[in-house]
Amino acid sequence: MTITDEDCLAETLAFNERFEAAAASRPLREVAPRSAGLAAARRNRLGGDTPPVRLPHGRDRVVAGGVGIRVFVPDHVDGVYLHIHGGGWMVGSADGQDERLWQLAERARLAVVSVEYRLAPEHPFPAGPDDCEAVAQWLVEHAAAEFGTERLLIGGESAGAHLSVVTLLRLRDRHGVTGAFRAANLVFGPYDLSMTPSQRSFGSRRLLSNTDSLRRAYELFTPGMDAERRRGPEVSPLFADLAGMPPARIVVGTEDPLLDDSLFLAQRWRAAGAEVRLGVVAGAMHGFTLFPLTVAERERRREREFLSGAGR
């Protein structure tokens, strides 16, 4: 394992300490259907009351039999990036990162398509994966006509990274489609919903994610499943046959409870015969790309460079 960004370690760890101290001063929110905590988290998953900025560059559409998407199309399009947002399968939205996605579209010359998948707990598994699969299949069939290119890429953060891998596996197993998506960008995702050692041992630290919050998210996303059922490859892609997967970029921080998930997935991805770029960021917590950090700026630049060149 090669760790990057050690020159920024002091800044990154200091931010973690401030974040943890601020979180400790706030009461824990209940996250359940129709709860005030869930409503507040959906307004702004970083804990504030200001909704995300919606840019006029984004265009809302409904495709694939009724799934919402938000589309960003720059003047020059060299590919299409299917983006799947994070948020524990319970929060987040296709319009929750307009500024970042528009910047990515312009600088990487990509049409960016973000999926408005249905959220748990109102719509538990398999609703979200079903929506992502439908949009991915729509792109396979219509990207050339809609965007003038068949160069497709996929990726997301956290739950969005999980859903990206699940979508690739569904395309292969349900539709016989491999190779249509030429690269995967997988940022701090959970790939074993029965919980890897790093998830189980992280404890109750009040960072953006911890052992308790992950366990609760899995219960709400997959209600009624025990750990053994959550190991099923349709739920936990770490246990799937990964043959036919595209080249991947897998990123995680050393202070993320999902560290093992990325390390293990990278090994299994390589063992299945696909290329992997693994980035392990020194001191970074889960969700670090959401914050004004040097390592976050570097990660966005590395992401753009990867997506600009992948699959050509």
Sine and cosine of phi, psi and omega as CSV:
sin_phi,cos_phi,sin_psi,cos_psi,sin_omega,cos_omega
0.00,0.00,0.84,-0.55,0.06,-1.00
-0.98,-0.19,0.81,-0.58,-0.02,-1.00
-0.99,-0.15,0.75,-0.67,-0.02,-1.00
-0.97,-0.23,0.21,-0.98,0.18,-0.98
0.89,0.46,0.52,0.85,0.02,-1.00
-0.93,0.38,-0.35,0.94,0.06,-1.00
-0.93,0.37,-0.30,0.95,0.02,-1.00
-0.98,-0.21,0.14,0.99,-0.17,-0.99
-0.85,0.52,-0.67,0.74,-0.04,-1.00
-0.88,0.48,-0.71,0.70,0.02,-1.00
-0.89,0.46,-0.69,0.72,-0.07,-1.00
-0.91,0.42,-0.72,0.70,0.00,-1.00
-0.92,0.39,-0.60,0.80,0.04,-1.00
-0.89,0.45,-0.64,0.77,0.06,-1.00
-0.90,0.44,-0.68,0.73,0.03,-1.00
-0.84,0.54,-0.69,0.73,-0.01,-1.00
-0.89,0.46,-0.68,0.73,0.02,-1.00
-0.90,0.43,-0.67,0.74,0.00,-1.00
-0.89,0.46,-0.71,0.70,-0.03,-1.00
-0.91,0.42,-0.64,0.77,0.02,-1.00
-0.91,0.42,-0.67,0.74,0.03,-1.00
-0.91,0.42,-0.65,0.76,0.00,-1.00
-0.91,0.40,-0.58,0.81,-0.01,-1.00
-0.91,0.41,-0.40,0.92,-0.01,-1.00
-0.99,0.10,-0.13,0.99,-0.01,-1.00
-0.96,-0.27,0.58,-0.81,0.06,-1.00
-0.92,0.38,0.50,-0.87,0.07,-1.00
-0.92,0.38,0.68,-0.73,0.01,-1.00
-1.00,0.01,0.65,-0.76,0.16,-0.99
-0.98,0.21,0.78,-0.63,0.05,-1.00
-0.91,-0.41,0.97,-0.23,-0.01,-1.00
-0.44,-0.90,0.27,-0.96,0.01,-1.00
-0.81,0.59,0.74,-0.67,0.07,-1.00
0.91,0.42,0.25,0.97,0.02,-1.00
-0.99,0.14,0.43,-0.90,0.06,-1.00
-0.90,0.43,-0.56,0.83,0.01,-1.00
-0.89,0.45,-0.66,0.75,0.02,-1.00
-0.92,0.40,-0.67,0.75,0.02,-1.00
-0.88,0.47,-0.66,0.75,0.01,-1.00
-0.92,0.40,-0.67,0.74,0.01,-1.00
-0.89,0.46,-0.59,0.81,0.00,-1.00
-0.96,0.29,-0.44,0.90,0.09,-1.00
-0.92,0.40,-0.67,0.74,0.00,-1.00
-0.30,-0.95,0.95,-0.31,-0.11,-0.99
-0.93,0.37,-0.16,0.99,0.06,-1.00
-1.00,0.03,0.00,1.00,0.13,-0.99
0.97,-0.23,-0.06,1.00,0.01,-1.00
-1.00,-0.05,-0.14,-0.99,-0.01,-1.00
-0.91,-0.41,0.08,1.00,-0.02,-1.00
-1.00,-0.07,0.84,-0.54,0.01,-1.00
-0.93,0.37,0.37,-0.93,0.02,-1.00
-0.90,0.43,0.43,-0.90,-0.01,-1.00
-0.98,0.20,0.78,-0.63,0.11,-0.99
-0.99,-0.14,0.84,-0.55,-0.01,-1.00
-1.00,-0.04,0.53,-0.85,0.04,-1.00
-0.92,0.39,-0.25,0.97,0.01,-1.00
-0.94,0.35,-0.38,0.92,-0.02,-1.00
-0.99,0.15,0.63,-0.78,0.00,-1.00
-0.83,-0.56,0.81,-0.58,-0.01,-1.00
-1.00,-0.01,0.72,-0.70,0.01,-1.00
-0.65,-0.76,0.24,-0.97,0.14,-0.99
-0.82,-0.57,0.81,-0.58,-0.07,-1.00
-0.70,-0.71,0.04,-1.00,0.16,-0.99
0.80,0.60,0.66,0.75,0.07,-1.00
0.98,0.19,0.26,0.97,0.12,-0.99
0.77,-0.64,0.19,0.98,0.01,-1.00
-1.00,-0.06,0.74,-0.67,0.03,-1.00
-0.98,0.22,0.60,-0.80,0.13,-0.99
-0.69,-0.72,0.38,-0.93,0.12,-0.99
-0.85,-0.53,0.80,-0.61,-0.20,-0.98
-0.87,-0.49,0.72,-0.70,0.09,-1.00
-0.86,-0.51,0.87,-0.50,-0.06,-1.00
-0.83,-0.55,0.94,-0.35,0.04,-1.00
-0.98,0.22,0.05,-1.00,-0.01,-1.00
-0.90,0.44,-0.59,0.81,0.00,-1.00
-0.90,-0.44,0.81,-0.59,-0.04,-1.00
-0.86,-0.50,0.89,-0.45,0.04,-1.00
-0.94,-0.34,0.03,1.00,-0.01,-1.00
0.04,-1.00,0.08,-1.00,0.01,-1.00
-0.81,-0.58,0.78,-0.62,0.03,-1.00
-0.95,-0.31,0.92,-0.39,0.10,-0.99
-0.99,0.13,0.95,-0.32,-0.06,-1.00
-0.98,-0.20,0.74,-0.68,0.02,-1.00
-0.85,-0.52,0.90,-0.43,-0.13,-0.99
-0.96,0.29,0.35,-0.94,0.06,-1.00
-1.00,-0.07,-0.21,-0.98,0.00,-1.00
0.82,-0.57,0.46,0.89,0.07,-1.00
0.91,0.41,0.42,0.91,-0.05,-1.00
0.90,0.43,0.07,1.00,-0.10,-0.99
-0.87,-0.50,-0.44,0.90,-0.01,-1.00
-0.76,-0.65,0.04,-1.00,-0.06,-1.00
1.00,-0.04,0.26,-0.97,-0.04,-1.00
-0.34,-0.94,0.25,-0.97,0.01,-1.00
-0.90,0.43,-0.42,0.91,0.00,-1.00
-0.98,-0.21,0.31,0.95,-0.06,-1.00
-1.00,0.08,-0.14,0.99,-0.02,-1.00
-0.67,-0.74,0.67,0.74,-0.09,-1.00
-0.82,0.58,-0.72,0.69,-0.07,-1.00
-0.89,0.45,-0.70,0.71,-0.01,-1.00
-0.92,0.40,-0.68,0.74,-0.06,-1.00
-0.95,0.32,-0.59,0.81,0.05,-1.00
-0.92,0.38,-0.66,0.76,0.06,-1.00
-0.88,0.48,-0.68,0.73,0.05,-1.00
-0.89,0.47,-0.69,0.73,0.00,-1.00
-0.86,0.51,-0.74,0.68,-0.04,-1.00
-0.92,0.39,-0.73,0.68,-0.14,-0.99
-0.98,0.21,-0.51,0.86,0.00,-1.00
-0.99,-0.14,0.00,1.00,-0.01,-1.00
0.83,0.56,0.78,0.63,-0.01,-1.00
-0.83,-0.56,0.68,-0.74,0.31,-0.95
-0.96,0.27,0.82,-0.57,-0.03,-1.00
-0.96,-0.27,0.81,-0.58,0.01,-1.00
-0.90,-0.45,0.92,-0.40,-0.03,-1.00
-0.96,-0.28,0.72,-0.70,-0.15,-0.99
-1.00,-0.03,0.75,-0.66,0.11,-0.99
-1.00,-0.05,0.94,0.35,-0.06,-1.00
-0.97,0.23,0.43,-0.90,0.00,-1.00
-0.93,0.38,0.60,-0.80,-0.13,-0.99
-0.96,-0.26,0.59,-0.81,0.22,-0.98
-0.97,0.24,0.34,-0.94,0.05,1.00
-1.00,0.10,-0.17,0.99,0.01,-1.00
-0.90,0.44,-0.57,0.82,-0.02,-1.00
-0.79,-0.61,0.99,0.15,-0.06,-1.00
-0.96,0.27,0.02,-1.00,0.08,-1.00
-0.76,0.65,0.73,-0.68,0.22,0.98
-0.97,-0.26,0.41,0.91,-0.12,-0.99
-0.87,0.49,-0.78,0.63,-0.01,-1.00
-0.86,0.50,-0.77,0.64,0.07,-1.00
-0.85,0.52,-0.60,0.80,0.03,-1.00
-0.86,0.51,-0.69,0.73,-0.02,-1.00
-0.92,0.40,-0.68,0.74,0.00,-1.00
-0.91,0.42,-0.67,0.74,0.06,-1.00
-0.86,0.51,-0.68,0.73,-0.03,-1.00
-0.89,0.46,-0.68,0.73,0.00,-1.00
-0.93,0.36,-0.63,0.77,0.03,-1.00
-0.88,0.47,-0.69,0.72,0.02,-1.00
-0.92,0.40,-0.60,0.80,0.07,-1.00
-0.87,0.49,-0.67,0.74,0.02,-1.00
-0.91,0.41,-0.67,0.74,0.04,-1.00
-0.82,0.57,-0.64,0.77,-0.08,-1.00
-1.00,0.08,-0.46,0.89,-0.20,-0.98
-0.83,-0.56,-0.06,1.00,-0.09,-1.00
-0.86,0.51,-0.66,0.75,-0.04,-1.00
-0.87,0.48,-0.70,0.71,-0.01,-1.00
-0.95,0.30,-0.61,0.80,-0.08,-1.00
-0.98,0.18,-0.61,0.79,-0.17,-0.99
-0.80,-0.59,-0.05,1.00,0.05,-1.00
0.97,0.25,0.37,0.93,0.00,-1.00
-0.45,-0.89,0.49,-0.87,0.11,-0.99
-0.94,-0.33,0.15,0.99,0.02,-1.00
-0.99,0.13,0.97,-0.24,-0.08,-1.00
-0.94,-0.34,0.65,-0.76,0.06,-1.00
-0.76,-0.65,0.39,-0.92,-0.03,-1.00
-0.64,-0.77,0.48,-0.88,0.08,-1.00
0.13,-0.99,0.10,-0.99,0.01,-1.00
0.00,-1.00,-0.04,-1.00,-0.06,-1.00
-0.90,-0.43,0.64,-0.76,0.10,-0.99
0.83,0.55,-0.87,-0.49,0.04,-1.00
-0.84,0.54,-0.49,0.87,0.04,-1.00
-0.92,0.38,-0.53,0.85,0.09,-1.00
-0.93,0.36,-0.68,0.73,0.08,-1.00
-0.84,0.55,-0.76,0.65,-0.03,-1.00
-0.91,0.41,-0.49,0.87,0.05,-1.00
-0.90,0.44,-0.72,0.70,0.01,-1.00
-0.92,0.38,-0.68,0.73,0.04,-1.00
-0.85,0.53,-0.65,0.76,0.00,-1.00
-0.90,0.43,-0.70,0.71,0.04,-1.00
-0.87,0.50,-0.66,0.75,0.01,-1.00
-0.92,0.39,-0.64,0.77,0.03,-1.00
-0.91,0.41,-0.65,0.76,0.05,-1.00
-0.86,0.51,-0.69,0.73,0.00,-1.00
-0.92,0.39,-0.75,0.66,-0.18,-0.98
-0.99,0.14,-0.51,0.86,-0.06,-1.00
-0.99,-0.15,-0.43,0.91,-0.10,-1.00
-0.84,-0.54,-0.07,1.00,-0.03,-1.00
0.93,0.38,0.42,0.91,-0.07,-1.00
-0.98,-0.20,0.91,-0.42,0.18,-0.98
-0.75,-0.66,0.54,-0.84,0.04,-1.00
1.00,0.02,-0.22,0.98,0.01,-1.00
-0.92,0.40,-0.69,0.72,0.11,-0.99
-1.00,-0.03,0.87,-0.49,-0.21,-0.98
-1.00,-0.02,-0.16,0.99,0.05,-1.00
-0.30,-0.95,0.42,-0.91,0.04,-1.00
-0.81,-0.59,0.72,-0.70,0.00,-1.00
-0.92,-0.40,0.97,-0.22,-0.22,-0.98
-0.90,-0.44,0.95,-0.31,-0.15,-0.99
-0.93,-0.38,0.88,-0.47,0.00,-1.00
0.60,0.80,0.85,0.53,-0.02,-1.00
-1.00,-0.04,0.39,-0.92,0.18,-0.98
-1.00,-0.06,0.83,-0.56,-0.07,-1.00
-0.88,-0.48,-0.08,1.00,0.09,-1.00
-0.73,-0.68,0.98,-0.19,-0.07,-1.00
-0.99,0.14,0.02,1.00,0.21,-0.98
-1.00,0.02,-0.09,1.00,0.15,-0.99
1.00,0.03,0.92,-0.40,0.09,-1.00
-0.95,0.31,0.22,-0.98,0.02,-1.00
-0.82,0.57,-0.67,0.74,-0.03,-1.00
-0.91,0.41,-0.54,0.84,0.08,-1.00
-0.92,0.40,-0.71,0.71,-0.07,-1.00
-0.94,0.35,-0.54,0.84,-0.12,-0.99
-1.00,-0.07,-0.12,0.99,-0.11,-0.99
-0.90,0.43,-0.62,0.78,0.04,-1.00
1.00,0.01,-0.38,-0.93,-0.17,-0.98
-0.97,-0.24,0.32,0.95,0.03,-1.00
-0.80,0.59,0.70,-0.71,-0.08,-1.00
-1.00,0.06,0.86,0.51,0.20,-0.98
-1.00,-0.05,-0.16,-0.99,-0.12,-0.99
-0.89,0.45,-0.46,0.89,0.02,-1.00
-0.58,-0.82,0.55,-0.84,0.04,-1.00
-0.50,-0.87,-0.08,-1.00,-0.07,-1.00
-0.85,0.53,-0.72,0.70,-0.06,-1.00
-0.92,0.39,-0.69,0.73,-0.04,-1.00
-0.93,0.38,-0.59,0.81,0.06,-1.00
-0.91,0.41,-0.72,0.69,-0.01,-1.00
-0.86,0.50,-0.67,0.74,-0.01,-1.00
-0.92,0.39,-0.64,0.77,0.02,-1.00
-0.88,0.47,-0.66,0.75,0.00,-1.00
-0.91,0.42,-0.63,0.78,0.02,-1.00
-0.89,0.46,-0.61,0.79,-0.04,-1.00
-0.99,0.16,-0.53,0.85,0.03,-1.00
-0.97,0.24,-0.59,0.81,-0.04,-1.00
-0.80,-0.60,0.91,0.42,-0.07,-1.00
-0.89,0.45,0.63,-0.78,0.04,-1.00
0.99,0.10,-0.10,1.00,0.02,-1.00
-1.00,-0.04,0.68,-0.74,0.17,-0.99
-1.00,-0.01,0.02,-1.00,-0.08,-1.00
-0.87,0.50,-0.61,0.79,-0.02,-1.00
-0.91,0.42,-0.67,0.74,0.04,-1.00
-0.92,0.39,-0.55,0.83,0.02,-1.00
-0.94,0.33,-0.26,0.96,0.10,-1.00
-0.98,0.20,-0.12,0.99,0.03,-1.00
-0.85,0.52,0.65,-0.76,-0.08,-1.00
-0.89,0.46,-0.36,0.93,0.05,-1.00
-0.96,0.28,-0.31,0.95,0.03,-1.00
-0.97,-0.26,-0.73,0.69,-0.05,-1.00
-0.91,-0.41,0.99,-0.15,-0.10,-1.00
-0.91,0.41,-0.23,0.97,0.08,-1.00
-0.87,0.50,-0.43,0.90,-0.04,-1.00
-0.99,-0.11,0.08,1.00,-0.05,-1.00
-1.00,0.07,0.34,-0.94,0.24,-0.97
-0.95,0.31,0.87,-0.49,-0.10,-1.00
-0.99,-0.17,0.29,0.96,0.05,-1.00
-0.87,0.49,0.65,-0.76,0.06,-1.00
0.99,0.10,0.11,0.99,0.03,-1.00
-0.97,0.24,0.48,-0.88,-0.01,-1.00
-0.98,0.18,0.14,-0.99,0.16,-0.99
-0.81,0.59,0.58,-0.81,-0.07,-1.00
-0.73,-0.69,0.50,-0.87,0.19,-0.98
-0.91,-0.42,0.86,-0.50,-0.09,-1.00
-0.88,-0.48,0.82,-0.58,-0.13,-0.99
-0.78,-0.62,0.64,-0.76,0.06,-1.00
-0.35,-0.94,0.37,-0.93,0.07,-1.00
-0.99,-0.16,0.38,-0.93,-0.03,-1.00
-0.95,0.30,-0.31,0.95,0.02,-1.00
-0.97,-0.25,0.50,0.87,-0.01,-1.00
-0.96,-0.28,0.76,-0.65,0.06,-1.00
-0.88,0.48,-0.29,0.96,0.01,-1.00
-1.00,-0.05,0.30,0.95,-0.02,-1.00
-0.83,0.56,-0.76,0.65,-0.03,-1.00
-0.87,0.50,-0.60,0.80,-0.04,-1.00
-0.83,0.55,-0.71,0.70,0.00,-1.00
-0.95,0.32,-0.66,0.75,0.01,-1.00
-0.89,0.46,-0.70,0.71,-0.03,-1.00
-0.93,0.37,-0.67,0.74,-0.02,-1.00
-0.90,0.44,-0.64,0.77,0.01,-1.00
-0.86,0.50,-0.67,0.74,0.01,-1.00
-0.91,0.43,-0.69,0.73,-0.02,-1.00
-0.94,0.34,-0.57,0.82,0.04,-1.00
-0.88,0.47,-0.72,0.69,0.02,-1.00
-0.90,0.43,-0.68,0.74,-0.03,-1.00
-0.88,0.47,-0.45,0.89,0.03,-1.00
-0.99,0.14,-0.08,1.00,0.12,-0.99
0.97,-0.22,0.14,0.99,-0.01,-1.00
-0.97,-0.24,0.44,-0.90,0.02,-1.00
-0.96,0.27,0.61,-0.79,0.02,-1.00
-0.70,-0.71,0.71,-0.71,0.25,-0.97
-0.94,-0.33,0.90,-0.43,-0.02,-1.00
-0.97,-0.25,0.82,-0.57,0.06,-1.00
-0.89,-0.46,0.88,-0.48,0.02,-1.00
-0.91,-0.42,0.92,-0.40,-0.18,-0.98
-1.00,-0.08,0.83,-0.56,-0.08,-1.00
-0.87,0.49,0.83,-0.56,0.12,-0.99
0.97,0.24,-0.05,1.00,-0.12,-0.99
-0.98,0.21,0.68,-0.73,0.05,-1.00
-1.00,-0.02,0.10,-1.00,0.07,-1.00
-0.87,0.49,0.69,-0.73,0.03,-1.00
0.98,0.21,0.29,0.96,-0.12,-0.99
-0.87,0.50,-0.42,0.91,-0.03,-1.00
-0.93,0.36,-0.20,0.98,-0.02,-1.00
-0.99,0.15,-0.13,0.99,-0.20,-0.98
-0.88,-0.48,0.35,-0.93,-0.05,-1.00
-0.98,0.21,0.97,0.23,-0.05,-1.00
-0.83,-0.56,0.47,-0.88,0.07,-1.00
-0.86,0.52,-0.67,0.75,-0.02,-1.00
-0.92,0.40,-0.50,0.87,0.05,-1.00
-0.94,0.35,-0.67,0.74,0.05,-1.00
-0.89,0.46,-0.67,0.74,0.03,-1.00
-0.90,0.44,-0.65,0.76,0.00,-1.00
-0.89,0.45,-0.67,0.75,0.03,-1.00
-0.89,0.45,-0.62,0.78,0.04,-1.00
-0.92,0.40,-0.69,0.72,0.02,-1.00
-0.90,0.43,-0.62,0.79,0.05,-1.00
-0.88,0.48,-0.73,0.68,0.02,-1.00
-0.87,0.50,-0.69,0.73,-0.01,-1.00
-0.89,0.45,-0.67,0.75,0.03,-1.00
-0.90,0.44,-0.76,0.66,-0.06,-1.00
-0.94,0.34,-0.50,0.86,0.05,-1.00
-0.90,0.43,-0.62,0.79,-0.11,-0.99
-0.98,-0.18,-0.24,0.97,-0.12,-0.99
-0.94,0.34,0.64,-0.76,0.16,-0.99
0.96,0.28,0.34,0.94,0.01,-1.00
-1.00,0.04,0.00,0.00,0.00,0.00
